[in-house]
Amino acid sequence: MRHAFYLLYLRQLNWVHWQETLAENRSIIIMDLEYSKFSDASKKGSWKTALLFAYQSLGVVYGDLSTSPLYVYKSTFAEDIQHSESNEEIFGVLSFVFWTLTLVPLFKYVFVVLRADDNGEGGTFALYSLICRHANVSLLPNRQVADEAVSTYKLEHPPEKRSSSRVKVYLEKHKVLHTALLILVLLGTCMVIGDGVLTPAISVFSAVSGLELSMSKEHHQYAVIPITCFILVCLFALQHYGTHRVGFLFAPVVLTWLLCISALGLYNMIHWNPHVYKALSPYYMFKFLKKTKKGGWMSLGGILLCITGSEAMFADLGHFSYAAIQTAFTFLVYPALILAYMGQAAYLSQHHHTSYHISFYVSVPESVRWPVLVIAILASVVGSQAIISGTFSIINQSQSLSCFPRVKVIHTSDKIHGQIYIPEINWVLMILCITVTIGFRDTKHMGNASGLAVMTVMLVTTCLMSLVIILCWNKPPAVALSFLLFFGSIELLYFSASLTKFTEGAWLPILLALFLMTIMFVWHYATIKKYEFDLHNKVSLEWLLALGPSLGVARVPGIGLVFTDLTSGIPANFSRFVTNLPAYHRILVFVCVKSVPVPFVPPAERYLVGRVGPAAHRSYRCIVRYGYRDVHQDIDSFETELVARLADFIRYDWHRSQHTSPYAEDDASHSNESSSERRLAVIGTVTFSGTPGYGIEESVEPASVSIGFSTVESVTDVIEMQAVGAGAVERRVRFAIDDDDSESDGQTKMYVQLEEELRDLMTAQEAGTAFILGHTHVEAKQGSSILKRLAINFGYNFLRRNCRGPDVALKVPPISLLEVGMVYVV
């Protein structure tokens, strides 16, 4: 009866209607999640779906790789070797191309690297994320036990079955190796960004250069560059529209191009040299190197361009399934590329004195040259679009992991996850692409630059993959060493050949990488130092609880969201705020938006909510967790969802306090700890018939799949800066609130207090929300080295002043923003 009366009373406050609306919205989310899981399960068993995904992957994954025949032979024969009557050079190059395509994209990526996915995601950060979850090598701040409770934080083997290998112990013991690992990852990331500059330039330029066969040499040099620049400007100018509007054309374009080069290859082999297949023998590689010696070794810098775009198979794994990418490459892309290279070799073996030397278009029959030119330009644009989108994605991931200054990220599609546009990066890429095109003006220099960038990324992937084999797959070190030596030696051979082209274009990716790595490392270093400063200068909870009218501090209507990187304690910027303005909001929430080393955090596990002080104080802590590929919410939906989570937590907490706690033993064990800041609970998004589904779990074991952890006090400083100890124990508990018609006096009192707290929350939301952020200035402390002073006082502060502020990144409306000035001496 009293419970029914309580519900009627809440209806009078329109509270139940508000909760039902939220419940309906959350039910839709869960239905979508369950549908996606069901559809994913059906996709795995459906060959039709796998083939459809394989077809769609052509336009996203293989655009760059499929256009490499446009410039491989031209770059290889640019200077170091000459095409002779004996054909030993052309057959040797064909043999190198065949075995390089077979060993690197097919064997290394398709059969090995693609299996090292991070919850279906691929790329450099996916490998780094896997390594950080299996070994304590992460440099990310504010880590918690509860982070390991996220369902996507899965390990390859249960913790009790994992043996601590010597490699793992050695890595965890030496902190300098943690930094070296991060630098290695940043190097690979910077080279991917550099490839985003070089690939559009060389692809479009090589495609347009087909015009040289249709006009005089004096005219084509004045036509190719302007046309290439025009296409590049159009390509980058249309980025803000997103690719979803024209993405359906990408796969047909690449498929048409692959079929086109396959048909041309077959035609040239049949018409000019049916015995060219003999050149696939490794014997021709030996003959090639024996004859050309140093020139042949240096020409490997052109041959390696045949595998540009191979890394995209792994980087774009999250958009497609492993089976789709494997099927598309093995049965279509790989055979088409081999036929294309064999056809060009067959033609060149019978033509030793072509008027325009070596190029793709000389092997195209004149009757179909113009259609092939149009298809090649379209394919090069598709390939360029894929690498540009990949550059946006990897910069967004770097930003999520505090390795890149804040930039504006625009999501161009509400339906397709991961399609983003970054205005600042887009225009910088466009300017650099046009500069490279005008400055180099030929395929040779562009190829030298692109080859070095591509090979560096592959070497980084090989090194990280070797660690994954040991730490994540628990294979013997001998297996990882064999993988490293076999593929590493191949890539080092090509890398060394690329370095010899330093003065002929290869300096560009090195310069870009050094510049970008400096920016990324300075930003990451200063971010870590700021966090350490906050950690050591945080204010005790007792100070907050002591604030009141007796000290002249007032509580004003509304909700105050205090943003901080800390997961416990009171940040120094809030104490400074109260000192200068002795008032704060009736509902106070300390919000920590943090990144977890997983690609995605399920919405049901995103919010960790707890109290700060007793219920009457109306202060809470909310930790919002995102993965490195998650889409951050806009501020309106974030505010609404945050209030909804607080309401759910309040109902859960009052219910728990009035029932027999499943944590009695644990509470007793922590009786000597401060109870000012209580346990945090994950308040999920599952709500059925108005009954919230709450998950709370004792955290207990480092590799748990728990949804909460015992107390914040028990995991303060040590957990924030260090990994969880291996000696922890786990007990997992879940329960949901059931309707109880008990009419005990305790429950009656509980309902009154619950109604009062919910009413306070609703009233505060109607009064308005203020966002309290720190406006920081960072200085190097006295006695710091010159390098540190340059990095902090000039480098970081310059980036901070000229990049997006936290208020812009969070999309906080200016009318609701309160900034607190803070000077960090680090």
BELVEN-V107866 format. One record per helix or strand. SS is the DSSP state (2 for helix, 1 for strand). FROM is the first residue (numbers start at 1). TO is the last residue. Records with the same first field share a line. If there is no record, write none. Layout:
SS = FROM-TO / FROM-TO
This chain:
2 = 2-12 / 15-44 / 47-61 / 63-66 / 68-70 / 72-76 / 88-110 / 113-115 / 124-134 / 145-149 / 159-161 / 166-173 / 175-213 / 217-237 / 239-241 / 248-272 / 274-280 / 283-292 / 294-298 / 300-307 / 311-315 / 317-319 / 322-348 / 361-363 / 366-400 / 423-440 / 443-471 / 477-499 / 502-504 / 507-536 / 541-546 / 549-551 / 572-580 / 603-605 / 615-617 / 635-657 / 664-669 / 713-715 / 717-721 / 745-767 / 786-802 / 806-809 / 814-816
1 = 118-118 / 121-121 / 410-411 / 420-421 / 539-539 / 554-563 / 570-570 / 583-595 / 607-612 / 619-626 / 677-677 / 680-688 / 691-695 / 698-698 / 708-709 / 731-731 / 734-734 / 769-779 / 817-825
